[in-house]
C-alpha cells in the first residue's frame, strides 16, 4: 500500500466480507451467519485488491474488537500476513472517546496496518490520534504492549517495533493514518488538517457529506443539492493536492474512472461483484 503511494500509483481496497450480507435495499440477509473462517477464506481467495477495509469498530472499538480478533486469528491461521493482506480499520470518533489512546492501540495490537479516523474536525483531534499510533520511543503515546501484531506481520517483536511507526512522518514507518472529513466543521478546517504531518490519506466522507446537503421539499420528499455535495468533495481533494496528501474516495463501477481523472488515488469498494468490477475498471484505466 505504501509502495504504491510512493510510486504515485492508485490503491484499490475492498471492505471485508460481512458475516451477514445486505440486500440491495440495505436489509440484512436472513440466511446463515458466516463464521470467521469462512470470511477469512473469502478474503484470501480474492487477490486483486491492495488492502482489506474493516468498518466494524466505527460504532465502538470494545464492541467490535472480539469479532474482529476472531477474523484476524482466522486470517493468520489461513496463512495471511500483513504483507499479503493489509488491514485498514475504521474506528470510533476519537474526539468523543475518553480512552482514545487505548482504543487506537487495540486494533494495532491485533495486526492492522492503518487506522481510519472518522469525522475529524480539528488539528488537535487529529494529533491526538496520530500520537496514539506511535510508541513513546517515537514521541507518541501508544502503550508499549504489541499484542500479537508481530505474529501477523511475520516479524520479531523488535523488528515490529522498528517498523510500526507512522508513514510518511517516518519514511521507514509501515503504519498509515487515514482521516475522513464529513462535517461542515471539518470542511472549514480541511486545509489545516491536510497540512498536519503524518496524514497518509485524506477522505471526503462521501455518504455522510451527501446527507449534509439533504433537504425536504414541500411534498416531504428528500432532495440532495448535488452541486453543493460535489463542491464539498472537491474541497477535500483540493486540500489533498495543496499539501501533497493522497485523497481517497469510496468509488463504484460507475464513477471510478471519473474520480481517477479528478485526482483521487486511494479507493475502497464494497465486497461483491460491483466491488470486484470496480477494481478491474480502475486497474484497466491506470495500467495496473
Secondary structure, DSSP 8 states (H G I E B T S, - for coil): -HHHHHTT--EEEEE---SS-B-TTS-B--S----HHHHHHHHHH--S-SEEEEEEETT-HHHHHHHHHHHHHHHHHTT--TTTS-EEEEE--GGG-TTHHHHHHHHHHTT-SEEEE-S---HHHHHHHHHHTSBGGGTS-B-S--TTHHHHHTS-HHHHHHH-SEETTSTT--EEEEEEE-SHHHHHTHHHHHTSTTEEEEEE-HHHHHHHTEEE-TTS-EEE-HHHHHHHHHHHHHHHHHTT-EEEE---TTTHHHHHHHT--EEEE-SSHHHHHHHHHHHHHHT-
